[in-house]
């Protein structure tokens, strides 16, 4: 199992400041709408959300997963640390209860929920295992969890392209605060023992062919720069020349491997759903 980070204060500050920015929250909601919509349906399927299910949508973001759960008749509570995200979520699903809070220290009693969904929130935990253990605490025995993770370095899609372009054209002296690997839980050899260690069983990993939609090839950099906090931290500090080299490299990949549609391009952005059952 991964060892917990010993000092993540700078990482946590970056995350909270970044996602607390209303412009970043809106850019994520807009730029990643296609992908998060696909994942929302997958998460709801994996936790078997139905009428009467009591579901916690953890790291609820702009409410796309909560909306899917609510549409299936579930009783939904959404939690996020970002006030900006909660404001967007309340507009999207006004009949769902949303609360601002810390996913690693929730105020809900033990065994409060039948299911927990986490749409791309686990990478933002400063300690993956601790956050997942807290999710297990509020789940009833036999309750289901499902969370999504983007495929990262080496993947055939936008995150993989970004890592590659930054590695080849970016300034190597620009680094991120110490924090957990955002993509590590797509690996079964990591995800399964971690889930076992915090109280889950029957862990499954399911690949999804998620996509982003952009209006022009050169705009893929903007999707990351405006709507993804870690990527923005790396990109915003590059020189103009290095940013332009990264932009053009990403644009070349979009033209080569994206799918053109009437309003722009679909860009492959593969993700994985990790699902399990509470012991």
Order of alpha helices (4+ residues) and beta strands (2+ residues): alpha-alpha-alpha-beta-alpha-beta-alpha-beta-beta-alpha-beta-alpha-alpha-beta-beta-alpha-alpha-alpha-beta-beta-beta
